[in-house]
Amino acid sequence: MSEHRVIIRRCNDYDPKLISKIIKEGMEELGVKPFGNVLLKPNTVIAHPEIFPYAFTRKEFLDGMLEALKETSENIKEISVGERCGITIPTRFCFKNAGYPEVIKKHKAKTYYFDEEKSVPVKLKKEGRLRDRVFIPKSVTKCDFLINLPKFKAHPWTRLTLSLKNFIGIQDDRHRLVDHNIHLEEKIADLQEVVQPKFIAIDGIIAGQKMMLTPEPYPLGAIIMGTNSCAVDTVCCHMVSVNPKDLKHLHLTSQRGFGPMNLDEIEVTGDFPLDEIQKKTKDFAFCMERIDDYFKDHKAVSCTLGKFPEGREYCWGGCPGSLQEAMHIFKGVSPDVEDKMEKVRVVIGKVDKPLNLEKGEKVIFAGDCTSWEGEIDGQKVKIESSYKTKTQVDEGKTKSNDMLLKNFISMIKCFTLGKKRFIHAKGCTISVADQVHYLSFLGKIENPNYDKRLFFGVAFAYLRMKVSLFWNIIRN
Ligand code: SF4
């Protein structure tokens, strides 16, 4: 019998009772008995029932997990649900929109919003690590038993987001965006050293295709369970016919000794055979495309790419991906955005050639690694790179990446442009929210950040988040 077992169970409905039964049987088969401080980490990168309905672990899944937990655990001190959602939006907002608070209350669990607590350094020792330490919320360092509850989704930067990638959400914004660039895959491998989940249950009932914030739904009808992130992610790769070696963070994490990435070393059980799933998922869609190819037929956005830093061929973990996600958000809010938008060129990397701009075409020089010299409207323009290598970035002295501050800076940049038709957007990486600001301003389209379905809820959650963060800091 193999040391690593992964269970794939059929489940076509978001029925909490059915999910609970399946997870309980999975935990018993795997001999999982949670104890002590149990922390559940779902994927709530973003959540909204209308705008982002398929991006997050569903509340029925969390409900089923919490119910199963009651029946299988021993000597529990605390059960909690913790997360830091994405793109600098307060986690409170996403939890509310995912419907989590009532489920958490029903099961008398606690909530940890990782953006509302202090982060502490954790030393890393594994050979091949990117950094010697990372910063993690206290509640994560305190937990005895971490249960990982990812959403099964394609990802435009890392191909798939499963168990390993879900740990990007254990860092607050100040630390999450450090190395969220050409080093993203190594960063994900680093995070596995901080804490390894003792049980993983992936919500693959309705999986997500192509994008991570605005995925297209795919009725996969599966719950995947295991006790080792590498083993679970390897099996999930095979479910959608991806070579596990192409999931770079899986390859790196496995090389560091955290688990297998070879199917021969994993026992796959359950009632949903892998070959049947592979036949079913032949049309599962990904979106791992360089942005110059991706936008080549777009009516409004075009891209000029140059050389990327540190000899990399492309930056899969930073500005190019956030541009793609931003454009998908516009499309989600307004499907005909391509027809309405004015032309915008996005320039990324060290570019040594003329831009040959069309009349009136605007330009975003995106990211710290971007440089270019030439003339725009008869004026000399020199964009200089301020890119810092990994060793030049001190993870202990990071910027806050506060949502309001970042919004303010990007809006000031836009409103003080005058007659210039270009912006140099700084950051490594530029967040999706910033990309949205710049694209809406230069492309003259509605800014989804001010969509009333988002704006008031986000603003209220932001205020509550700030008060709670202040309180938690003075209390500890
Ligand atoms: S500035 Fe952007 S594109 Fe350049 S390395 Fe950083 S994240 Fe990547």
Boltz pocket constraint, residues with backbone or C-beta under 6 A from the ligand:
constraints:
  - pocket:
      binder: B
      contacts: [[A, 180], [A, 181], [A, 182], [A, 309], [A, 315], [A, 317], [A, 318], [A, 319], [A, 320], [A, 348], [A, 349], [A, 366], [A, 367], [A, 368], [A, 369], [A, 370], [A, 427], [A, 428], [A, 429], [A, 430]]
      max_distance: 6.0
